[in-house]
């Protein structure tokens, strides 16, 4: 399963929009998937990501699935967000 | 018109509730209004020649500060809900001001750390420690993200809440403010 984050917008910033995005994913994209399924999260086209949005989506996906792959993560705010999540959200292994 | 944004924001957060008055240009009553204005700022930053990566980071930093005001005061605004959000761009120099009349950092953090002593201690924890004012939620990284990027990109932030202010550029300095404010006032200079 590939999740294209740009389908949720190119500026992924607030907790409330992150929460909505995760609810939509849960209803349509990741429903019925096994915990061991490979989930590829594609950041292509994302201009701005913040830790608030990422905490509501990326952190929850990482908690829910064992096999996560992050691709196209070059954007400066994506990298800055990962740095903070590694430091403060115990996600060192994946990020 | 040459508007002094800092003065305007300061007047807005310190005015008595019956005298609060601000034009729609700077007032974001709801979070979605703030987000729309912040998104619009990105286009303006890029049009004014600010480097694309820097503009994205500025948007993220401003987003975290502004959204924090809404997240931590939702349903709890002492009087006037919403935030002040204004910016000026001149010769690639940018000044961005955000302010709220919310409960402030100390009151918010006291819910999870009841023995917090004062505004200075609250500000230090908010910008450096893993903690959130909204208990039981996996959150609280926003202001650490702000600090990290301000330091890394050599921007300048002055942030006041209560009687304390924090200044961040390549280093961080916390001191007593000259005056007291109830909510938060952030001045970001690029």
Interface residues (C-beta under 8 A of the other chain):
Chain A: X11 X13 X14 X15 X16 X17 X47 X48 X49 X50 X51 X52 X55 X59 X75 X76 X77 X80 X81 X83 X84 X85 X87 X88 X89
Chain B: X31 X35 X38 X39 X42 X53 X56 X57 X59 X60 X63 X64 X67 X70 X71 X130 X138 X139 X140 X141 X142 X144 X145 X148 X149 X152
